[in-house]
Amino acid sequence: MILERYIHKEILSKLVWILGLLLLIMTSHRFVGYLADAAEGQLPSYLIFRMLGVKMLSLLPRMLPVALFISVILAMARLNRDRELTVVSGAGVADRFQLLAVFRFALVYSLVVAAVSFYLAPWAELQLRNLNDQASRDSDVTGLHAGQFKEFNEGDKVVYVRQVADSGRAVHGVFLQVRQNNQLSVLKSDSAQYRVNPDSGSRYVLFRNGRRYVGKPGEANYEITRYGTYAVLLDEGSGAASARRLEAYSTGELWRLQDKPGVRPLRRTWYKAELHWRLSYVLTSLLLPLLAVALSRWFASGDQRYMPLFFAILIYFVYSNLLGISKTLLIRGEMSLTLGLWWVHALLALVIFGLLEAKRVRFWFKRIRSG
């Protein structure tokens, strides 16, 4: 129908620039954060744009439903402002036509959200974890700069390098001071390399061809040791640096692991909670546009055309927080998987139904009172 295509075109035009604006805001925010990490030596400069790209892909499931929600609200507000919806209703088109037109658009849109949530975003999250591991392994740039002192472990270890190789993987003229158990030791080396244990995430400096001095300042009884290779632990990892978080698991893996024999019950709950969470993005893409239509009906007059946006933000804030709280309770095992996140979606569906039918119920009661 021509009218339905007109509504879809209005929503799509708003959706394009709102989604672009959200991407611009998130990209600029993350880009500044990555630049700060690179300046501090925690991120290689050549990985900035790669990490930025996959980070934006991983954030798409969060942005897509919100962008559609705001687009429908603004589209309906514009149609109400220009009295186009009033003319349509006066021409005999039922009010439910608006709801069905928006629902059809949201249904197609939710298929895109499903593909992003179940496949693209987990892949991007896995790539992001791999890039973070690569950044840790290539941490010649983790703060070891020529001619500068670098502290580790709250000042217990201090490193100084005279020169950094062009490749960035080795340094020359290295000095290291270590304070441990009220004892001071100094290492001097011709060259050294920065290493990261990929399993534990622990960070080391591997010294080559140097000397180690152990003793107390002011005393002559120093212990001097010559060495060919000597490794010093800078920071101890958490033991899970290379472990993938739930967001990085593919949907197929989660589906298999939730019923795999031998998996601990708590971990089964984790996997099921993550599946519920990914499905929530799809359901959100269906429910929020209907909420936008319901709100636009309540505030259809010209003086109240900006009120739907205010109430929409308020309802979405409560809705998204309830989803987050429910997911946390699921992961902790403090909420039944049968209840899951479904109750939050059901609550929003009741709110939508109440907004759509409230005026009709109120009109019905008035007719009863009038006899």
C-alpha positions in Angstrom: 0.0 0.0 0.0 1.2 3.5 -0.8 0.4 4.8 2.6 2.4 2.0 4.3 5.4 2.6 2.0 5.2 6.3 2.9 5.4 5.5 6.7 8.3 3.1 6.1 10.1 5.8 4.1 9.6 8.3 6.9 11.0 5.8 9.5 13.9 4.8 7.3 15.0 8.4 6.7 15.1 9.0 10.4 16.8 5.7 11.0 19.7 6.4 8.7 20.8 9.6 10.3 20.1 8.5 13.9 22.1 5.3 13.4 24.9 7.4 11.8 24.9 9.8 14.7 25.1 7.0 17.3 27.9 5.4 15.4 29.7 8.7 15.2 29.4 9.3 19.0 30.5 5.8 19.9 33.4 5.8 17.4 34.7 9.2 18.6 34.5 8.1 22.2 36.3 4.8 21.7 38.9 6.5 19.3 39.9 8.9 22.0 40.2 6.1 24.5 42.4 4.0 22.2 44.6 7.1 21.5 45.1 7.5 25.2 46.0 3.9 25.6 48.5 4.2 22.7 50.0 7.3 24.2 50.5 5.4 27.5 52.2 2.5 25.7 49.4 0.1 26.4 48.3 -0.3 22.7 50.3 -0.5 19.5 49.4 2.3 17.2 49.0 0.0 14.2 46.1 -1.8 16.0 44.0 1.3 16.8 41.8 1.4 13.7 41.5 -2.4 13.6 40.3 -2.5 17.2 38.0 0.5 16.5 36.3 -1.3 13.6 35.6 -4.6 15.4 34.6 -2.7 18.5 31.9 -0.8 16.6 30.7 -4.1 15.1 30.4 -5.6 18.6 28.3 -2.6 19.8 25.8 -2.8 16.9 23.3 -5.0 18.7 23.0 -2.4 21.4 22.6 0.5 19.0 20.2 -1.0 16.4 17.1 -1.3 18.6 17.6 2.1 20.1 18.0 3.7 16.7 14.8 2.2 15.5 12.9 3.2 18.6 13.9 6.8 18.3 13.3 6.8 14.6 9.7 5.6 15.0 9.0 8.2 17.7 10.4 11.1 15.6 8.6 9.8 12.4 5.2 9.6 14.3 5.8 13.0 15.9 6.4 14.5 12.4 3.3 12.9 11.0 1.2 14.1 14.0 2.7 17.6 13.8 1.6 18.0 10.1 -1.8 16.4 10.8 -1.1 13.7 8.3 -2.2 10.9 10.7 -5.4 12.9 11.5 -6.2 13.1 7.8 -5.6 9.4 7.4 -7.9 8.6 10.2 -10.5 10.9 8.8 -10.3 9.1 5.5 -11.5 5.9 7.2 -8.2 4.2 7.7 -8.2 2.3 11.1 -5.8 3.3 13.8 -4.4 -0.2 13.9 -3.1 0.4 10.4 -0.3 2.5 11.9 0.6 -0.3 14.3 0.6 -2.9 11.6 2.7 -0.8 9.3 5.3 -0.2 11.9 5.3 -3.8 13.0 6.0 -5.0 9.5 9.0 -2.7 9.3 10.2 -3.8 12.7 9.8 -7.5 11.7 12.1 -7.1 8.8 14.5 -5.0 10.8 14.6 -7.6 13.6 15.9 -10.2 11.1 18.9 -7.9 10.6 19.3 -7.5 14.4 19.2 -11.3 14.8 22.0 -11.8 12.3 24.1 -9.2 14.0 23.3 -10.3 17.5 23.8 -14.1 16.9 26.6 -14.1 14.4 28.3 -10.8 13.6 28.7 -9.4 17.1 30.2 -12.6 18.7 32.7 -12.8 15.8 33.7 -9.2 16.3 34.0 -9.7 20.1 36.3 -12.7 19.5 38.4 -10.6 17.1 38.6 -7.9 19.7 39.9 -10.4 22.3 42.5 -11.6 19.9 43.6 -8.1 19.1 43.9 -7.3 22.9 46.1 -10.4 23.3 48.2 -9.3 20.4 48.5 -5.9 21.9 49.8 -7.4 25.1 52.2 -9.7 23.3 53.6 -6.8 21.3 54.0 -4.6 24.3 57.4 -3.2 23.5 55.1 -0.2 23.4 53.7 -0.8 26.9 55.6 2.2 28.3 59.2 1.3 27.7 60.5 4.4 25.9 64.1 5.4 25.2 65.5 7.8 27.8 62.6 7.4 30.2 62.1 5.6 33.5 59.1 3.2 33.8 57.7 2.0 37.1 56.0 -1.4 37.7 54.3 -2.9 40.8 53.8 0.4 42.4 57.4 1.4 42.1 59.0 -1.8 43.3 60.5 -2.3 39.8 61.9 0.6 37.8 63.2 0.1 34.2 65.3 2.5 32.1 66.3 1.9 28.5 68.9 3.9 26.5 67.6 2.9 23.0 64.6 1.2 21.5 65.2 -0.9 18.3 63.4 0.2 15.1 61.3 -3.0 15.2 60.1 -2.1 18.7 60.7 -5.6 19.9 64.1 -5.1 21.6 65.8 -2.5 23.7 69.5 -1.7 24.3 71.3 -0.3 27.3 68.9 -1.6 29.9 68.8 -0.8 33.6 66.5 -2.4 36.1 66.1 -1.7 39.8 64.1 -4.2 41.9 63.1 -3.7 45.6 62.0 -6.9 47.3 62.1 -8.0 51.0 64.0 -4.8 52.0 66.7 -5.7 49.6 67.7 -3.8 46.6 69.0 -5.4 43.4 70.2 -3.7 40.1 70.4 -5.4 36.7 72.4 -4.0 33.9 72.2 -5.5 30.4 73.3 -4.8 26.8 69.9 -5.7 25.4 66.5 -7.0 26.5 63.1 -8.0 25.2 59.6 -7.6 26.5 57.6 -10.8 26.8 54.0 -11.7 27.7 52.9 -15.2 28.7 49.9 -15.9 26.5 48.3 -18.3 29.0 48.6 -16.3 32.2 49.0 -12.7 30.9 52.1 -12.2 33.1 54.6 -9.7 31.7 58.4 -10.2 31.7 61.6 -8.5 30.7 64.1 -11.0 29.3 67.7 -9.6 29.8 70.7 -10.8 27.8 74.4 -10.5 28.5 74.6 -8.4 31.7 75.3 -8.2 35.4 73.2 -8.3 38.5 74.1 -6.5 41.7 72.5 -7.4 45.0 73.1 -5.6 48.3 72.3 -2.7 50.6 73.1 0.9 49.6 76.1 2.2 51.5 77.6 -1.2 52.1 80.5 -2.8 50.2 79.4 -6.5 50.4 77.6 -6.6 47.1 76.9 -9.8 45.3 77.7 -9.5 41.6 76.5 -12.1 39.1 77.2 -12.3 35.4 74.5 -13.9 33.2 73.7 -14.7 29.7 69.9 -14.7 30.0 67.9 -13.5 32.9 64.1 -13.0 33.2 62.3 -10.6 35.6 58.6 -10.6 36.3 57.1 -7.2 35.9 53.4 -7.8 36.4 51.6 -11.0 37.3 48.6 -11.8 35.1 45.2 -13.0 36.2 45.6 -16.4 34.6 42.8 -15.8 32.2 44.3 -13.3 29.8 43.5 -15.5 26.8 40.2 -16.8 28.0 37.2 -15.7 25.9 34.3 -14.1 27.7 30.8 -15.2 27.0 30.2 -12.5 24.5 33.0 -13.9 22.3 31.5 -17.4 22.2 29.7 -18.2 18.9 26.0 -18.9 19.2 26.6 -22.5 18.0 29.1 -23.0 20.9 26.7 -21.7 23.5 23.9 -23.9 22.1 26.2 -27.0 22.4 27.7 -26.2 25.7 24.4 -25.6 27.5 23.5 -29.3 27.1 27.0 -30.8 27.0 27.5 -33.6 29.5 30.1 -32.8 32.2 29.6 -29.1 32.1 29.0 -27.6 35.6 25.5 -26.4 36.3 26.6 -22.8 37.0 28.4 -22.7 33.6 25.2 -24.1 31.9 23.4 -21.2 33.4 26.0 -18.7 32.0 25.6 -20.1 28.5 21.8 -20.0 28.7 21.8 -16.5 30.1 24.0 -15.3 27.2 21.6 -16.9 24.7 18.7 -15.2 26.4 20.6 -11.9 26.2 21.2 -12.2 22.5 17.6 -13.0 21.8 16.6 -10.0 23.9 18.0 -7.7 21.2 15.6 -9.2 18.7 12.6 -9.0 20.9 13.5 -5.4 21.9 13.6 -4.5 18.2 10.0 -5.7 17.9 8.6 -4.2 21.1 10.1 -0.8 21.2 8.6 0.4 17.9 5.2 -0.7 19.1 5.8 1.3 22.3 6.7 4.3 20.1 3.4 4.1 18.2 1.4 3.7 21.5 3.1 6.8 23.0 2.5 8.8 19.8 -1.2 8.1 20.1 -1.3 9.4 23.7 0.4 12.7 22.8 -0.9 13.3 19.3 -1.8 17.0 19.8 0.5 19.7 18.6 1.3 21.0 22.1 2.5 17.6 23.3 4.4 16.4 20.3 7.7 16.2 22.2 6.3 14.4 25.2 6.5 10.9 23.6 10.3 11.2 23.4 10.5 12.1 27.1 8.4 9.2 28.2 10.1 6.9 25.7 13.5 7.6 27.2 12.1 7.1 30.7 10.5 3.7 29.9 13.5 2.5 27.9 15.8 3.4 30.9 13.7 1.3 33.2 13.3 -1.5 30.7 17.1 -1.8 29.8 18.0 -1.7 33.5 15.6 -4.5 34.3 17.1 -6.6 31.5 20.6 -6.0 32.9 19.6 -6.8 36.4 17.8 -10.0 35.3 20.9 -11.1 33.3 23.1 -10.6 36.3 20.8 -12.6 38.5 20.7 -15.4 35.9 24.5 -15.6 35.7 24.7 -15.8 39.5 22.1 -18.5 39.5 19.7 -16.4 41.6 16.8 -16.5 39.1 15.0 -19.3 37.4 16.0 -20.0 33.8 12.3 -20.6 33.1 11.6 -17.0 34.1 14.8 -15.8 32.5 14.5 -12.4 30.8 11.0 -13.2 29.5 9.2 -11.4 32.4 10.8 -8.1 31.4 9.6 -8.4 27.8 6.2 -9.5 29.1 6.0 -6.4 31.3 6.8 -4.1 28.4 4.2 -5.8 26.3 1.6 -5.2 29.0 2.6 -1.5 29.1 2.2 -1.3 25.3 -1.2 -3.0 25.5 -2.3 -0.7 28.3 -1.3 2.4 26.4 -3.1 1.2 23.2 -6.3 0.1 25.0 -6.5 2.7 27.8 -8.4 5.3 25.8 -10.9 2.7 24.5 -11.5 1.4 28.0 -12.0 4.9 29.3 -14.4 5.7 26.5 -16.3 2.5 27.3 -16.7 3.4 31.0 -18.0 6.9 30.0 -20.6 5.3 27.9 -21.7 3.1 30.8 -21.9 6.1 33.1 -24.0 8.0 30.6 -26.5 5.2 30.7 
